[in-house]
Structure formats: structure tokens, C-alpha cells
Amino acid sequence: MRGPPPKPTVLKAAEGNPGKRRLNQAELAEPAQAPACPKWLDETGRQLWNTLVPELMKLGVLRMLDQIQLASLCDAYAIMISARESMAKLPGEARMLVKTPNGAIQQNPLLSVINTQRQIIGRISAEFGLTPAARARLFLEELPPPGESELEAIMNAKGEIEDGDPVPIN
């Protein structure tokens, strides 16, 4: 696949459809639904899951098929937290650099684990619209409820458009 991955239609609509291209209404046909938290997630991962699911439901981007991606995000977060806690237990001089058995000085392997998990978290967060850049582009008050098309949202708006006011067209 060339170029950046396609953005979910809900996020395009929430951003006001900046490209003004036709939105994929079929993608929005499946209602937003919270998947079950996987049993294999540890306590830290479950806490993040329970924090993110309500927020993603408000955005209308979460579907049952997103369970694996969301679980991967929560698992990466839990691994990062565990590595940070392990690193915090080390003496100050061993947190960044460690001595190998042959006497060479190298970066603490926990730093690599933390950095890898941060990259995974960043990639998956962007797919769900959870990065600061993604949030800055969202106009959530204009987002129609999940399953409702833009036309239905305009038609269902009661008393918001006065006679003579132009009808908003996106």
C-alpha cells in the first residue's frame, strides 16, 4: 500500500471532511460497539482499556473488529509501564547504562523496550484518533451520531435552521 493509511470515515467527518471527497457511508453502517476486554490483558492494560473504551465510543470510532488493535495498544502501554517500573528500581547509574558480562558499557535494554512500546502506542493511537494532532483537527460537536448520515443529521435538526438561512452543505 502506498502513502499513509486511510483515515477512518468517522474521523474525516469529525474534521469537517477537509478533502471534500465523498465519505464512505458503508464504513459507518456498522454501529459503534464496545468490544469485550480480552482476558489476557494484565491489570494495567485493563485499566487503560476501561479508560479508552468510553472515550472511543463518544468519538464513534470503536467497532467490534477493533478489539485486537485496542488490546495491542493497551498491552503495549502495560509493557511500557512495567519496564519503566523495573528501571526505576535500579540504582541511578544503572538506569541509562549497564555493564555487559565482558565489561563493555551499553544502553540499558529496558530503554529499548520502553522506546519500542512508545512507537507502537503512537502508531495505534493515531489510528484511533488519539494523538494530539488528531484531536486538534476534530470538531466533535458537528459529528452526527454513529449510524446517522450527514443528510439525516441535517434533516433531523429541529429548529436549528431558520427560514432564509443557508442549509449547511459539507
C-alpha positions as CSV (number, residue, x, y, z in Angstrom):
1,M,0.0,0.0,0.0
2,R,1.4,3.4,-0.9
3,G,1.1,6.6,1.1
4,P,-0.3,6.9,4.6
5,P,-3.1,4.5,5.7
6,P,-6.6,5.7,5.1
7,K,-8.2,7.6,7.9
8,P,-11.5,6.3,9.4
9,T,-14.6,7.9,7.9
10,V,-15.8,9.0,11.3
11,L,-12.6,11.0,11.9
12,K,-12.8,12.5,8.4
13,A,-16.4,13.6,9.1
14,A,-15.4,14.9,12.6
15,E,-12.7,17.1,11.0
16,G,-15.2,18.6,8.6
17,N,-14.1,16.5,5.6
18,P,-11.2,18.7,4.7
19,G,-10.6,17.0,1.4
20,K,-14.3,17.4,0.4
21,R,-14.3,13.9,-1.0
22,R,-17.3,11.7,-0.8
23,L,-17.4,9.9,2.6
24,N,-17.6,6.1,2.7
25,Q,-21.1,5.7,4.3
26,A,-20.8,1.9,4.2
27,E,-18.0,2.1,6.7
28,L,-20.3,3.9,9.1
29,A,-23.1,1.4,8.6
30,E,-21.8,-0.9,11.4
31,P,-22.9,0.7,14.7
32,A,-20.3,1.8,17.2
33,Q,-20.0,-1.1,19.7
34,A,-17.6,-1.7,22.5
35,P,-15.7,-5.0,22.2
36,A,-15.1,-7.1,25.3
37,C,-11.8,-6.7,27.1
38,P,-9.6,-9.7,26.5
39,K,-8.9,-11.9,29.5
40,W,-5.2,-12.0,28.8
41,L,-4.6,-8.3,29.4
42,D,-2.9,-7.6,32.7
43,E,-4.3,-5.1,35.3
44,T,-2.5,-2.1,33.8
45,G,-3.8,-3.0,30.3
46,R,-7.3,-3.4,31.6
47,Q,-7.3,0.0,33.4
48,L,-6.3,1.6,30.1
49,W,-9.0,-0.4,28.2
50,N,-11.6,0.8,30.7
51,T,-10.4,4.4,30.3
52,L,-10.3,4.4,26.4
53,V,-13.4,2.5,25.5
54,P,-15.9,5.1,26.8
55,E,-13.9,7.9,25.0
56,L,-13.7,6.0,21.8
57,M,-17.4,5.3,21.9
58,K,-18.0,9.1,22.3
59,L,-16.0,9.6,19.1
60,G,-18.0,6.9,17.4
61,V,-14.8,5.1,16.0
62,L,-14.9,1.9,18.0
63,R,-16.3,-1.3,16.4
64,M,-16.2,-4.9,17.5
65,L,-13.5,-5.6,14.9
66,D,-11.2,-3.2,16.7
67,Q,-10.7,-5.5,19.7
68,I,-7.2,-6.7,18.6
69,Q,-5.9,-3.2,17.8
70,L,-7.2,-1.8,21.0
71,A,-5.9,-4.7,23.0
72,S,-2.5,-4.3,21.3
73,L,-2.5,-0.6,22.4
74,C,-3.3,-1.5,26.0
75,D,-0.8,-4.3,26.1
76,A,2.0,-2.0,24.7
77,Y,1.1,0.5,27.4
78,A,1.2,-2.1,30.1
79,I,4.6,-3.4,28.9
80,M,6.0,0.2,28.8
81,I,4.8,0.8,32.4
82,S,6.3,-2.4,33.6
83,A,9.6,-1.6,32.0
84,R,9.6,1.9,33.5
85,E,8.8,0.4,36.9
86,S,11.7,-2.1,36.6
87,M,14.0,0.7,35.5
88,A,13.0,2.9,38.5
89,K,14.1,0.1,40.9
90,L,17.6,0.2,39.6
91,P,20.3,2.4,41.1
92,G,20.6,5.8,39.3
93,E,23.8,4.9,37.4
94,A,22.3,1.7,36.0
95,R,19.1,3.2,34.7
96,M,20.7,4.5,31.4
97,L,23.9,2.5,31.0
98,V,24.8,-1.1,32.1
99,K,28.0,-3.1,32.0
100,T,27.9,-6.3,30.0
101,P,29.5,-9.5,31.2
102,N,32.6,-8.8,29.0
103,G,32.9,-5.3,30.6
104,A,31.5,-3.2,27.8
105,I,29.2,-0.3,28.6
106,Q,25.9,-0.2,26.7
107,Q,22.4,1.3,26.9
108,N,20.1,-0.4,29.4
109,P,17.9,-2.9,27.4
110,L,14.9,-1.6,29.3
111,L,15.2,1.7,27.4
112,S,14.9,-0.1,24.1
113,V,11.7,-1.9,25.4
114,I,10.3,1.5,26.5
115,N,11.1,3.2,23.2
116,T,9.6,0.3,21.2
117,Q,6.4,0.3,23.2
118,R,6.2,4.1,22.8
119,Q,6.4,3.7,19.0
120,I,3.7,1.0,19.0
121,I,1.5,3.2,21.2
122,G,2.0,6.2,18.9
123,R,1.1,4.3,15.8
124,I,-2.0,2.6,17.2
125,S,-3.2,5.8,18.9
126,A,-3.1,7.7,15.6
127,E,-5.3,5.0,14.0
128,F,-7.9,5.6,16.7
129,G,-7.6,9.4,16.5
130,L,-6.0,9.6,20.0
131,T,-2.9,11.7,19.2
132,P,-2.8,15.5,20.0
133,A,-2.6,16.3,16.2
134,A,-5.7,14.1,15.5
135,R,-7.7,15.7,18.4
136,A,-6.8,19.2,17.3
137,R,-8.5,18.6,14.0
138,L,-11.7,17.2,15.4
139,F,-14.9,19.2,15.5
140,L,-16.9,16.7,17.7
141,E,-20.0,18.9,18.1
142,E,-20.6,18.6,14.3
143,L,-20.2,14.8,14.2
144,P,-23.6,13.0,13.5
145,P,-24.4,10.2,15.9
146,P,-23.0,6.8,14.8
147,G,-25.1,5.2,12.1
148,E,-26.6,8.6,11.1
149,S,-25.5,10.1,7.7
150,E,-24.8,13.8,7.3
151,L,-28.1,14.2,5.4
152,E,-30.0,12.5,8.2
153,A,-28.3,14.8,10.7
154,I,-29.4,17.9,8.7
155,M,-32.9,16.5,8.3
156,N,-33.3,15.6,12.0
157,A,-32.0,19.0,13.2
158,K,-35.1,20.6,14.7
159,G,-35.4,24.4,14.9
160,E,-31.7,24.9,14.3
161,I,-32.1,26.3,10.7
162,E,-34.2,29.4,10.4
163,D,-36.1,30.3,7.2
164,G,-33.8,32.1,4.8
165,D,-30.7,30.7,6.5
166,P,-28.5,28.8,4.1
167,V,-28.5,25.0,4.5
168,P,-25.0,23.8,5.5
169,I,-23.5,21.5,2.9
170,N,-20.3,19.7,3.6
